[in-house]
Amino acid sequence: MASTPSTSPASASPASGGVAELSYEQARDELIRVVNELEQGSSTLEQSLALWERGEALARRCEEWLIGAKARLDAARSAQLPDSTKG
């Protein structure tokens, strides 16, 4: 994964504050909470927009974790290929 700049993640965007440090499970659980809150429809428009932006950042974080996990699985599978397939 790409390294993050020396500034704190919260300074990049209020909606993405701290998302880069979250584990997959933490990001997923918070994303579920955000979606539930948006579905209730009791927030103001401004609050809803902030929640939406937070949800987008959380979804990207989950996707990063899943892409990384897939790459690790692919690498492990490739390492297990028999030598006869190498040419």
N, CA and C atoms as an extended XYZ file, in Angstrom:
261
Properties=species:S:1:pos:R:3:atomname:S:1:resname:S:1:resid:I:1 pbc="F F F"
N         0.830       -1.174        0.000 N   MET     1
C         0.000        0.000        0.000 CA  MET     1
C         0.873        1.236        0.000 C   MET     1
N         0.350        2.297       -0.544 N   ALA     2
C         1.110        3.527       -0.644 CA  ALA     2
C         1.286        4.145        0.732 C   ALA     2
N         2.407        4.792        0.918 N   SER     3
C         2.632        5.446        2.195 CA  SER     3
C         1.819        6.730        2.241 C   SER     3
N         1.479        7.140        3.458 N   THR     4
C         0.689        8.345        3.609 CA  THR     4
C         1.607        9.521        3.857 C   THR     4
N         1.169       10.717        3.515 N   PRO     5
C         1.986       11.902        3.758 CA  PRO     5
C         2.213       12.108        5.250 C   PRO     5
N         3.153       12.967        5.571 N   SER     6
C         3.499       13.179        6.968 CA  SER     6
C         2.419       13.931        7.736 C   SER     6
N         1.473       14.545        7.039 N   THR     7
C         0.388       15.207        7.744 CA  THR     7
C        -0.568       14.163        8.281 C   THR     7
N        -1.295       14.519        9.309 N   SER     8
C        -2.228       13.551        9.880 CA  SER     8
C        -3.385       13.317        8.921 C   SER     8
N        -3.945       12.104        8.912 N   PRO     9
C        -5.043       11.815        8.004 CA  PRO     9
C        -6.239       12.731        8.218 C   PRO     9
N        -6.470       13.165        9.443 N   ALA    10
C        -7.599       14.033        9.720 CA  ALA    10
C        -7.452       15.382        9.024 C   ALA    10
N        -6.223       15.798        8.757 N   SER    11
C        -6.035       17.092        8.110 CA  SER    11
C        -6.308       17.020        6.615 C   SER    11
N        -6.319       15.832        6.051 N   ALA    12
C        -6.565       15.690        4.621 CA  ALA    12
C        -8.012       16.031        4.294 C   ALA    12
N        -8.932       15.544        5.084 N   SER    13
C       -10.349       15.789        4.869 CA  SER    13
C       -11.087       15.414        6.137 C   SER    13
N       -12.003       16.258        6.607 N   PRO    14
C       -12.730       15.920        7.826 CA  PRO    14
C       -13.457       14.591        7.718 C   PRO    14
N       -13.965       14.265        6.538 N   ALA    15
C       -14.713       13.026        6.359 CA  ALA    15
C       -13.817       11.800        6.436 C   ALA    15
N       -12.529       11.972        6.107 N   SER    16
C       -11.635       10.815        6.102 CA  SER    16
C       -10.807       10.721        7.381 C   SER    16
N       -11.065       11.562        8.346 N   GLY    17
C       -10.274       11.610        9.566 CA  GLY    17
C       -10.056       10.249       10.202 C   GLY    17
N        -8.803        9.800       10.202 N   GLY    18
C        -8.425        8.576       10.867 CA  GLY    18
C        -8.753        7.287       10.134 C   GLY    18
N        -9.337        7.354        8.958 N   VAL    19
C        -9.745        6.150        8.239 CA  VAL    19
C        -8.545        5.298        7.848 C   VAL    19
N        -7.430        5.908        7.517 N   ALA    20
C        -6.257        5.172        7.048 CA  ALA    20
C        -5.699        4.229        8.102 C   ALA    20
N        -5.973        4.479        9.379 N   GLU    21
C        -5.456        3.629       10.446 CA  GLU    21
C        -6.400        2.502       10.824 C   GLU    21
N        -7.596        2.477       10.261 N   LEU    22
C        -8.591        1.486       10.655 CA  LEU    22
C        -8.300        0.115       10.059 C   LEU    22
N        -8.570       -0.908       10.852 N   SER    23
C        -8.514       -2.272       10.331 CA  SER    23
C        -9.726       -2.469        9.433 C   SER    23
N        -9.724       -3.572        8.697 N   TYR    24
C       -10.868       -3.866        7.839 CA  TYR    24
C       -12.148       -3.944        8.675 C   TYR    24
N       -12.081       -4.657        9.786 N   GLU    25
C       -13.265       -4.857       10.612 CA  GLU    25
C       -13.775       -3.550       11.204 C   GLU    25
N       -12.851       -2.690       11.637 N   GLN    26
C       -13.254       -1.394       12.183 CA  GLN    26
C       -13.934       -0.543       11.110 C   GLN    26
N       -13.336       -0.492        9.922 N   ALA    27
C       -13.906        0.296        8.831 CA  ALA    27
C       -15.267       -0.257        8.426 C   ALA    27
N       -15.369       -1.584        8.328 N   ARG    28
C       -16.642       -2.212        7.953 CA  ARG    28
C       -17.727       -1.908        8.974 C   ARG    28
N       -17.397       -2.047       10.265 N   ASP    29
C       -18.387       -1.807       11.313 CA  ASP    29
C       -18.843       -0.355       11.329 C   ASP    29
N       -17.903        0.562       11.140 N   GLU    30
C       -18.293        1.972       11.115 CA  GLU    30
C       -19.101        2.291        9.861 C   GLU    30
N       -18.763        1.672        8.754 N   LEU    31
C       -19.530        1.867        7.521 CA  LEU    31
C       -20.976        1.398        7.718 C   LEU    31
N       -21.151        0.276        8.378 N   ILE    32
C       -22.507       -0.212        8.670 CA  ILE    32
C       -23.262        0.800        9.520 C   ILE    32
N       -22.569        1.361       10.517 N   ARG    33
C       -23.203        2.364       11.380 CA  ARG    33
C       -23.607        3.594       10.580 C   ARG    33
N       -22.723        4.045        9.689 N   VAL    34
C       -23.001        5.222        8.863 CA  VAL    34
C       -24.210        4.964        7.957 C   VAL    34
N       -24.227        3.809        7.316 N   VAL    35
C       -25.347        3.472        6.429 CA  VAL    35
C       -26.657        3.442        7.212 C   VAL    35
N       -26.645        2.817        8.387 N   ASN    36
C       -27.860        2.768        9.211 CA  ASN    36
C       -28.340        4.160        9.579 C   ASN    36
N       -27.401        5.025        9.923 N   GLU    37
C       -27.757        6.395       10.295 CA  GLU    37
C       -28.341        7.147        9.104 C   GLU    37
N       -27.753        6.959        7.925 N   LEU    38
C       -28.285        7.604        6.728 CA  LEU    38
C       -29.679        7.076        6.385 C   LEU    38
N       -29.886        5.780        6.554 N   GLU    39
C       -31.177        5.183        6.238 CA  GLU    39
C       -32.289        5.672        7.161 C   GLU    39
N       -31.940        6.060        8.379 N   GLN    40
C       -32.945        6.580        9.307 CA  GLN    40
C       -33.508        7.907        8.811 C   GLN    40
N       -32.695        8.673        8.105 N   GLY    41
C       -33.161        9.934        7.529 CA  GLY    41
C       -33.440       11.037        8.524 C   GLY    41
N       -32.923       10.922        9.722 N   SER    42
C       -33.209       11.933       10.741 CA  SER    42
C       -32.144       13.023       10.818 C   SER    42
N       -31.116       12.935        9.981 N   SER    43
C       -30.037       13.920        9.998 CA  SER    43
C       -30.395       15.111        9.115 C   SER    43
N       -29.752       16.228        9.406 N   THR    44
C       -29.898       17.383        8.526 CA  THR    44
C       -29.171       17.095        7.213 C   THR    44
N       -29.399       17.928        6.228 N   LEU    45
C       -28.729       17.754        4.941 CA  LEU    45
C       -27.216       17.823        5.122 C   LEU    45
N       -26.747       18.778        5.904 N   GLU    46
C       -25.310       18.930        6.137 CA  GLU    46
C       -24.736       17.695        6.825 C   GLU    46
N       -25.430       17.192        7.830 N   GLN    47
C       -24.987       15.983        8.527 CA  GLN    47
C       -24.994       14.783        7.584 C   GLN    47
N       -26.012       14.687        6.749 N   SER    48
C       -26.112       13.587        5.794 CA  SER    48
C       -24.962       13.621        4.800 C   SER    48
N       -24.614       14.797        4.328 N   LEU    49
C       -23.487       14.927        3.401 CA  LEU    49
C       -22.184       14.499        4.070 C   LEU    49
N       -21.992       14.919        5.306 N   ALA    50
C       -20.776       14.530        6.037 CA  ALA    50
C       -20.744       13.016        6.254 C   ALA    50
N       -21.887       12.435        6.587 N   LEU    51
C       -21.955       10.984        6.765 CA  LEU    51
C       -21.667       10.272        5.453 C   LEU    51
N       -22.229       10.779        4.362 N   TRP    52
C       -22.000       10.178        3.048 CA  TRP    52
C       -20.509       10.186        2.716 C   TRP    52
N       -19.853       11.331        2.934 N   GLU    53
C       -18.422       11.442        2.651 CA  GLU    53
C       -17.620       10.481        3.532 C   GLU    53
N       -18.006       10.375        4.785 N   ARG    54
C       -17.332        9.440        5.696 CA  ARG    54
C       -17.531        8.003        5.204 C   ARG    54
N       -18.746        7.705        4.789 N   GLY    55
C       -19.042        6.378        4.269 CA  GLY    55
C       -18.224        6.052        3.035 C   GLY    55
N       -18.054        7.014        2.138 N   GLU    56
C       -17.232        6.808        0.943 CA  GLU    56
C       -15.787        6.504        1.330 C   GLU    56
N       -15.261        7.249        2.298 N   ALA    57
C       -13.884        7.023        2.750 CA  ALA    57
C       -13.753        5.641        3.394 C   ALA    57
N       -14.739        5.254        4.164 N   LEU    58
C       -14.716        3.938        4.807 CA  LEU    58
C       -14.815        2.817        3.780 C   LEU    58
N       -15.649        3.006        2.765 N   ALA    59
C       -15.785        1.996        1.710 CA  ALA    59
C       -14.469        1.842        0.952 C   ALA    59
N       -13.794        2.962        0.680 N   ARG    60
C       -12.481        2.888        0.012 CA  ARG    60
C       -11.484        2.131        0.869 C   ARG    60
N       -11.515        2.368        2.180 N   ARG    61
C       -10.595        1.679        3.090 CA  ARG    61
C       -10.860        0.175        3.085 C   ARG    61
N       -12.120       -0.208        3.122 N   CYS    62
C       -12.463       -1.635        3.055 CA  CYS    62
C       -11.980       -2.232        1.746 C   CYS    62
N       -12.168       -1.506        0.661 N   GLU    63
C       -11.727       -1.999       -0.640 CA  GLU    63
C       -10.211       -2.175       -0.678 C   GLU    63
N        -9.476       -1.231       -0.083 N   GLU    64
C        -8.016       -1.353       -0.018 CA  GLU    64
C        -7.619       -2.641        0.695 C   GLU    64
N        -8.275       -2.916        1.825 N   TRP    65
C        -7.977       -4.135        2.576 CA  TRP    65
C        -8.276       -5.376        1.748 C   TRP    65
N        -9.422       -5.374        1.063 N   LEU    66
C        -9.811       -6.546        0.274 CA  LEU    66
C        -8.879       -6.759       -0.917 C   LEU    66
N        -8.469       -5.686       -1.572 N   ILE    67
C        -7.524       -5.800       -2.687 CA  ILE    67
C        -6.191       -6.348       -2.183 C   ILE    67
N        -5.746       -5.854       -1.028 N   GLY    68
C        -4.503       -6.346       -0.442 CA  GLY    68
C        -4.587       -7.813       -0.067 C   GLY    68
N        -5.722       -8.206        0.478 N   ALA    69
C        -5.901       -9.614        0.850 CA  ALA    69
C        -5.904      -10.496       -0.390 C   ALA    69
N        -6.561      -10.044       -1.447 N   LYS    70
C        -6.587      -10.817       -2.692 CA  LYS    70
C        -5.181      -10.951       -3.266 C   LYS    70
N        -4.408       -9.882       -3.233 N   ALA    71
C        -3.039       -9.930       -3.748 CA  ALA    71
C        -2.203      -10.937       -2.944 C   ALA    71
N        -2.382      -10.952       -1.638 N   ARG    72
C        -1.641      -11.909       -0.803 CA  ARG    72
C        -2.051      -13.345       -1.120 C   ARG    72
N        -3.346      -13.567       -1.317 N   LEU    73
C        -3.805      -14.913       -1.677 CA  LEU    73
C        -3.267      -15.335       -3.041 C   LEU    73
N        -3.313      -14.412       -4.003 N   ASP    74
C        -2.786      -14.714       -5.340 CA  ASP    74
C        -1.299      -15.056       -5.273 C   ASP    74
N        -0.551      -14.298       -4.467 N   ALA    75
C         0.882      -14.548       -4.328 CA  ALA    75
C         1.130      -15.911       -3.683 C   ALA    75
N         0.339      -16.256       -2.693 N   ALA    76
C         0.494      -17.550       -2.026 CA  ALA    76
C         0.164      -18.687       -2.989 C   ALA    76
N        -0.863      -18.504       -3.781 N   ARG    77
C        -1.227      -19.535       -4.756 CA  ARG    77
C        -0.144      -19.685       -5.813 C   ARG    77
N         0.398      -18.588       -6.278 N   SER    78
C         1.463      -18.624       -7.284 CA  SER    78
C         2.697      -19.336       -6.755 C   SER    78
N         2.991      -19.127       -5.496 N   ALA    79
C         4.155      -19.761       -4.890 CA  ALA    79
C         3.982      -21.277       -4.773 C   ALA    79
N         2.748      -21.725       -4.789 N   GLN    80
C         2.480      -23.158       -4.648 CA  GLN    80
C         2.397      -23.882       -5.986 C   GLN    80
N         2.516      -23.171       -7.111 N   LEU    81
C         2.454      -23.823       -8.421 CA  LEU    81
C         3.633      -24.767       -8.585 C   LEU    81
N         3.397      -25.921       -9.188 N   PRO    82
C         4.518      -26.846       -9.416 CA  PRO    82
C         5.528      -26.260      -10.410 C   PRO    82
N         6.792      -26.663      -10.288 N   ASP    83
C         7.855      -26.158      -11.157 CA  ASP    83
C         7.607      -26.507      -12.612 C   ASP    83
N         6.877      -27.555      -12.930 N   SER    84
C         6.636      -27.972      -14.310 CA  SER    84
C         5.835      -26.949      -15.092 C   SER    84
N         5.108      -26.045      -14.411 N   THR    85
C         4.326      -25.041      -15.111 CA  THR    85
C         5.164      -23.817      -15.476 C   THR    85
N         6.385      -23.780      -15.009 N   LYS    86
C         7.228      -22.599      -15.264 CA  LYS    86
C         7.945      -22.675      -16.598 C   LYS    86
N         7.794      -23.713      -17.362 N   GLY    87
C         8.343      -23.720      -18.703 CA  GLY    87
C         9.216      -24.840      -18.947 C   GLY    87
